[in-house]
Amino acid sequence: MKFINPKVDYAFKKIFGSDQSKEILISFLNAIVYDGEKIIQDLTIKNPYNPGQVISLKDTYLDIKAVLANGSIVVIEMQVASMTAFNKRVAYNLAKAYSNQLVTGEDYPLLNPAIAVTITNFNLFQETEDVINKFVFQEEKKKFEILNKELRLIFVELPKFKKTLSELTSLSDKWLYFLKEATSLDDIPENLGEVSEIQFALNLANQANMTVEELEVVDRRGMMLQDERGRISYAEQKG
């Protein structure tokens, strides 16, 4: 077996944002947002990837938006390379997901909580070695919360995840390993395959189950992302 790279935005969208990906996304979000507890029982993927429609290379809207059974909005994005004003972009996407729930004249009580889950293939926070960091609104000095987790930012920094296959214990460990190491696998390891949703995700990522057109787009988008990382690295070296 050979698997596509889930860190490529197009592949990430196919695996986690297809019509048939609901159970995969539920398991993943329970692992990342709720520390493996089965809080999310159902959700609706709002902008599903359609296997019959190959996304254009010019398409930049490859995030995944889901509405949970309790009405909460979750926006999930994979970001391989850093970019200018990255934090502002994340904040904007969260604010937009929250505010777009209302149309003119509707009342604020109709608003549901919004969560932005951002997965990066680069390090964001030098202050901690934690792979997953979660943020809510707090008072600056005494740190008590306001807004009752109405708006949440969750970041997953893949380079900080160092566990080997034999060291995986939690559901979040296994999903993080999938994201980081899928392309290095030759088959489905037993401790990943025992999670049915991860086994399904690996089947979706199996190149043998993809069309030639899909594989070409994954390959070209991967090359584009490598080029972008190269430009950023060159600019940083030049100061």
N, C-alpha and C positions, 0 to 999 in steps of 0.2 A: 504493500500500500504506500501511496504517497499523498500527503495532505497539503492543501493550500495554506498560506500563512494567514491566520486569523487577524493579525495586526494590520494587514492591508485593509483599508476602509471598505472597499467593495466586498471583500471576502467576509469581513465582520458583519456587514449588512446582510449578506446572504445567509450566514449561519444563524444570527440572532434575530433577524428582522423579516424572515420569510413568513408566508401564511402558515406554514407548518411548524414554525419555531416557537410557538407559545409556551410549551412545556420547558423548552430549553431556556427561554428568557426568564420564566418564573424561577427555575432552579438557580440560574445565575444571579438574579437580583436578590433572591433570598440569601444566597451565599455572601454577596458583597454588601448589601444594604443592611441585612438583618442577621448577620453573623451565623448563617446556616439555619436559623429558625424558619419554620414553614409559615411565615406571616402572610405572604402573598399566595392566595389560592387560585386567583384568576386574573387575567388582564386582557386588554385588547391592543393589538399592535396597530397604530393609526396610519402609518405610512409604509406598508409592507413592501419588501422587495418581491417582485414577481419574476420567477425563474424564466418565464417566457419573454421577458423584456430585458435586454442587456443595457445596463446603465451607461450613458455616454461618459467618456473621459472628462468632458467639460462639466459634468454634474458634480457640484460641490455639496449637495444636500444629502449626505450619506449618514447622517445621524439616525438614531432609532427613537421613536416616540411611542410610549405606551401609556395607557390609562388603566390603573389598577381597579379592582372591584369596588374599592372604597372611594373612587373618584380621583385619587391622587395622580398627578401627571409625573412621568419619569422620562427624562431625555438622556439617552446614552450615546456617547461619542468615543470613537477611537482616534487618538491623535499620535501619529508616529514622530513628527518633528515639531520642535518648538516654533513659535512664530511671534511677531511683534504684537504686543498688547494681548497676549494669549489669555491672561486673567480677566481682562475686560470682555473678551469674547465669551468666555464661560459665564460670566455674570450676566451678560446681555441675553444669552440663550435661556438662562434660568428665568430671568425677569420676563422675557417674551412668552415663554411657556406658561407662566403664571398669569400674566395680564391678558393673554389671548383667549382665556376662558370666558371672558365677559364681552358682550357686545354693548353698544351704546344704550344706556338706560337701564341696564340690569344692575342688581344690587350686589354689594360686596359679599354678603353671606353666601352667595353661590360659589365663591372661589374655593377650590380645593388645594391642598398642599402640592408643592412642586419640588422635585428632586432632580438635580443634574448629576449624572454619573459620568465622570471623565476619566478615560483610561489613557495613560501616556506611556510612550516607549522612551521616555527621558525623565530625568529626576527634576522634581519641582521644589521640594522642601529639603533644605540642608539641615534643618533643625531636628529632624527625626529620621530613623531608619525604618519606620513602619511603612509597610507597602500600601495600606489603605488608611486614608485620613478623612475624617468627616467633620464638617463645619456647619454650625448654626449661628444665628444672631445671638450675641451675648453682650452684657454690660461690660465695658472695657476693663474696669478695675476689679469688681467683685465677681464677674464671670457668670452671673445668673442669666438664664435664657429669657428671651422675649420672642414673641410670635409663635411660641409653642410648636417649634419645628415646622412652621408653615413653609419656609424656604430652606432647603438643605443642599450643600455642595459636598460631593463625595469624589475623592480623587484616588485612583489606583495607579501607582508608579511601578511598572513592570520590571525595570532594571534592578529594583531593590529586592525582588523575589529570588532567593538563592536556593531554595530547597530542591533536592533531587527527587526522582520518582519514588524511591524507597522511603523518603521522609514525609510523604504526603499523608496527612491525617484528616484534616477538616475538609468540608465541602469547598470552602474558599480556596484552600491549598490546591485542590484538584482543578478548579476552574482557572486559577492563575497559571498553573502548569500547562494546561491546555492552551491558553492564550500565548504563552511564551515559547513553548517547546513543540507545538504540534508538527511543525515542519521537520523536526528531527526524528519523528517516530516512523517506524517501518510497519507497525501494526498497532492494534488497540491494546495497551497494557491492561492487565487484569484489574488493578486498583482504580483505573479510570473507567473501564468498561462496566464496573459494578454500579456506577451511577448511570442509570439508563439515559438521562438527558445528555450526559457528556458523550456516551456512546453514539447517540443520535447525532450530536454535533459533529463528531468525527466522521460519521457517515456522510453528512452534508459536505464536510471539508475534503472528503476523498476525491481526488482528481478523477478517478475512474467514473464517478457519478456526475461529472460535469460535462457540459457541451464544449466543443472547441471554441466557440465564441466567448463563453464565460472564462475559460482558461486564458484566452488571449487578453481579455480585459484585466483579469487579475495580474497577469504578468506585466502588462504595460503600466498599470497603476502602481505596482510595486517598483518598477523602474523610475517612474515619476517621483515617488516618495524618496527613493535613494538619491536622485538628482537634487531634490529639495534639501535633504540633509547635507549633501555635499556643498551646496551654495551657502547654507547657514554656517557650516564649519569653516568654509573659506572666508566668509565675512568676519567671523569671530577672530580668526587668526590675523586678519588684516587690521583688526581693531576698529 
